[in-house]
Amino acid sequence: VDSLIVYSQESRYVAMKETSGETDGYKATPWQGAFYLQDRLQFEGMIANVGLRFDFWYLGDDYLIRQDDGSYSRTKWEEITDEKVKKLRVMVSPRVGVSHPISERSVLHFAYNYQNQIPQMQYVFTTAKPIDAILSQSSVDVGNPNLEPQITVTYEVGLQRQLAEDYVLDLTGYYKNIYNYVSLMEMTDPDDTNIRWYQFVSEDYGSARGVDVTLQKLLSNFTAGSLSYSFAWAQGNHSGLTRQDEYKNLREFPLDWDSRHAANLNLEFRIGREEEWWIPF
């Protein structure tokens, strides 16, 4: 061996960074939580399940963005958006379900569900800021601390009928409205129209409706199971996270994940404790 080369830890870090391409990241400590209240009310000829869910999230005043040298710089929300940031959000989601027997073997049921869903944090916290659009050679996606919660409003009505001692048929129709899907909207610097970037916004929407038919066999003679069929439609203005300009697509069309027909079969074989089952032959 003519010579021995020893690389320092700093040299290895630089080599790894250069060979791995562009790296980025952030550190954020948002708070979020939920509390749920539920009660069961029984009246003559009717049973009602009512619930109320409380969700909250707190973003904080700033977060850390990783720099090229491995350090982190503190970024305030004023550097991301000119709007007043809603750092604390409190959301209330009511839901109610009612069942009403109409005969000895038939039950009519109805449900209403208003659901708030916190947007994904990757759409709120990003490594890019609007000023990066000046230096970047490609499109820049900027987070938005004022994203609205995704709202799903569901209406459901159905009829349950006992066909035999251990067979139950359920026919249910539903309709869903979904608001505030996240998409990317092109933004322009008011002082320089040549500076453009994309920002996450709560603009997209969708709807779903369908009918579910389920035949269920209750446990008897060691067997149970169910056979279900769904006929559904799902429509919206975008099938997923897309970039769009200032002209919003208001027309609804079938979404990519729309499944018109679906069928499921479940079979169960169970031997209870202290029960005997003889294998034939």
PESULUR-V261190 format. One record per helix or strand. SS is the DSSP state (H for helix, E for strand). FROM is the first residue (numbers start at 0). TO is the last residue. If there is no record, write none. Layout:
SS/FROM/TO, SS/FROM/TO
//
This chain:
H/8/18, E/25/26, E/30/42, E/45/57, E/61/65, E/71/75, H/76/78, E/87/100, E/105/116, H/120/122, H/131/134, E/140/141, E/149/163, E/166/188, E/191/219, E/222/235, E/242/243, E/252/253, E/260/268
//
